[in-house]
Amino acid sequence: VLGLFDRDVDLDAGQITWRAATDKSGRETVLPLPDRAAEAVRVARRWKTKLGLISPYLIPAVQARRGAKPYTYSALI
């Protein structure tokens, strides 16, 4: 999941593309996107916007500041 790009998830079509580069079998696969996963993608995208992150990754790495507490799910929605 951490290797997914934003463009790999199509909320309108309700599908997710697992690229060959991130698949352990090396094959690209397009699968339906469950409703629960779609909501998680919406949360991740809001999180990126809220933090001002510009990254092609769906869940980008965020450098933790010294003493900073990690973000929680509830803080992001």
Phi and psi restraints in degrees (value plus and minus 20) as a CYANA .aco file:
   2 LEU   PHI     -87.2   -47.2
   2 LEU   PSI     -37.0     3.0
   3 GLY   PHI    -110.4   -70.4
   3 GLY   PSI     -19.3    20.7
   4 LEU   PHI     -94.0   -54.0
   4 LEU   PSI     119.1   159.1
   5 PHE   PHI    -112.5   -72.5
   5 PHE   PSI     137.3   177.3
   6 ASP   PHI     -73.8   -33.8
   6 ASP   PSI     -60.6   -20.6
   7 ARG   PHI     -89.8   -49.8
   7 ARG   PSI     -32.4     7.6
   8 ASP   PHI     -95.9   -55.9
   8 ASP   PSI     -34.2     5.8
   9 VAL   PHI    -134.4   -94.4
   9 VAL   PSI      99.4   139.4
  10 ASP   PHI    -130.9   -90.9
  10 ASP   PSI      79.7   119.7
  11 LEU   PHI     -87.5   -47.5
  11 LEU   PSI     -55.5   -15.5
  12 ASP   PHI     -84.8   -44.8
  12 ASP   PSI     -62.3   -22.3
  13 ALA   PHI    -104.5   -64.5
  13 ALA   PSI     -33.7     6.3
  14 GLY   PHI      47.5    87.5
  14 GLY   PSI      22.2    62.2
  15 GLN   PHI    -161.8  -121.8
  15 GLN   PSI     139.2   179.2
  16 ILE   PHI    -147.9  -107.9
  16 ILE   PSI     117.3   157.3
  17 THR   PHI    -126.1   -86.1
  17 THR   PSI      97.5   137.5
  18 TRP   PHI    -112.2   -72.2
  18 TRP   PSI      87.2   127.2
  19 ARG   PHI     -88.6   -48.6
  19 ARG   PSI     131.6   171.6
  20 ALA   PHI     -77.1   -37.1
  20 ALA   PSI     -55.1   -15.1
  21 ALA   PHI     -84.8   -44.8
  21 ALA   PSI     -44.9    -4.9
  22 THR   PHI    -127.2   -87.2
  22 THR   PSI     -21.8    18.2
  23 ASP   PHI    -116.6   -76.6
  23 ASP   PSI     111.2   151.2
  24 LYS   PHI     -85.1   -45.1
  24 LYS   PSI     -42.9    -2.9
  25 SER   PHI    -108.6   -68.6
  25 SER   PSI     -27.2    12.8
  26 GLY   PHI      57.9    97.9
  26 GLY   PSI       0.0    40.0
  27 ARG   PHI    -135.7   -95.7
  27 ARG   PSI     123.0   163.0
  28 GLU   PHI    -102.8   -62.8
  28 GLU   PSI     115.1   155.1
  29 THR   PHI    -156.5  -116.5
  29 THR   PSI     116.4   156.4
  30 VAL   PHI    -130.8   -90.8
  30 VAL   PSI     103.5   143.5
  31 LEU   PHI    -147.4  -107.4
  31 LEU   PSI     136.8   176.8
  32 PRO   PHI     -83.5   -43.5
  32 PRO   PSI     127.4   167.4
  33 LEU   PHI    -119.7   -79.7
  33 LEU   PSI      92.1   132.1
  34 PRO   PHI     -80.9   -40.9
  34 PRO   PSI     131.5   171.5
  35 ASP   PHI     -75.8   -35.8
  35 ASP   PSI     -60.9   -20.9
  36 ARG   PHI     -84.4   -44.4
  36 ARG   PSI     -59.3   -19.3
  37 ALA   PHI     -88.9   -48.9
  37 ALA   PSI     -57.2   -17.2
  38 ALA   PHI     -81.5   -41.5
  38 ALA   PSI     -60.7   -20.7
  39 GLU   PHI     -85.4   -45.4
  39 GLU   PSI     -58.5   -18.5
  40 ALA   PHI     -83.6   -43.6
  40 ALA   PSI     -56.5   -16.5
  41 VAL   PHI     -86.6   -46.6
  41 VAL   PSI     -62.5   -22.5
  42 ARG   PHI     -79.8   -39.8
  42 ARG   PSI     -62.5   -22.5
  43 VAL   PHI     -83.1   -43.1
  43 VAL   PSI     -65.4   -25.4
  44 ALA   PHI     -81.2   -41.2
  44 ALA   PSI     -60.5   -20.5
  45 ARG   PHI     -88.7   -48.7
  45 ARG   PSI     -58.5   -18.5
  46 ARG   PHI     -84.5   -44.5
  46 ARG   PSI     -60.0   -20.0
  47 TRP   PHI     -79.3   -39.3
  47 TRP   PSI     -66.7   -26.7
  48 LYS   PHI     -80.5   -40.5
  48 LYS   PSI     -63.1   -23.1
  49 THR   PHI     -85.4   -45.4
  49 THR   PSI     -65.3   -25.3
  50 LYS   PHI     -79.8   -39.8
  50 LYS   PSI     -57.5   -17.5
  51 LEU   PHI    -108.2   -68.2
  51 LEU   PSI     -25.5    14.5
  52 GLY   PHI      50.7    90.7
  52 GLY   PSI       9.9    49.9
  53 LEU   PHI    -106.2   -66.2
  53 LEU   PSI     112.9   152.9
  54 ILE   PHI    -135.4   -95.4
  54 ILE   PSI      87.2   127.2
  55 SER   PHI    -173.5  -133.5
  55 SER   PSI     125.4   165.4
  56 PRO   PHI     -93.5   -53.5
  56 PRO   PSI     -37.2     2.8
  57 TYR   PHI     -97.3   -57.3
  57 TYR   PSI     124.1   164.1
  58 LEU   PHI     -83.4   -43.4
  58 LEU   PSI     -63.1   -23.1
  59 ILE   PHI    -142.1  -102.1
  59 ILE   PSI      70.4   110.4
  60 PRO   PHI     -95.8   -55.8
  60 PRO   PSI     136.2   176.2
  61 ALA   PHI     -93.4   -53.4
  61 ALA   PSI     120.1   160.1
  62 VAL   PHI    -141.8  -101.8
  62 VAL   PSI     105.0   145.0
  63 GLN   PHI     -91.8   -51.8
  63 GLN   PSI     104.4   144.4
  64 ALA   PHI     -98.8   -58.8
  64 ALA   PSI     113.5   153.5
  65 ARG   PHI    -100.4   -60.4
  65 ARG   PSI     133.5   173.5
  66 ARG   PHI     -79.3   -39.3
  66 ARG   PSI     105.4   145.4
  67 GLY   PHI      62.8   102.8
  67 GLY   PSI     -25.3    14.7
  68 ALA   PHI     -94.6   -54.6
  68 ALA   PSI     121.1   161.1
  69 LYS   PHI    -105.8   -65.8
  69 LYS   PSI     127.7   167.7
  70 PRO   PHI     -85.7   -45.7
  70 PRO   PSI     132.9   172.9
  71 TYR   PHI     -91.0   -51.0
  71 TYR   PSI     122.6   162.6
  72 THR   PHI    -126.5   -86.5
  72 THR   PSI     139.8   179.8
  73 TYR   PHI     -76.4   -36.4
  73 TYR   PSI     -65.5   -25.5
  74 SER   PHI     -85.9   -45.9
  74 SER   PSI     -47.4    -7.4
  75 ALA   PHI     -94.7   -54.7
  75 ALA   PSI     -39.3     0.7
  76 LEU   PHI    -112.6   -72.6
  76 LEU   PSI     -37.0     3.0
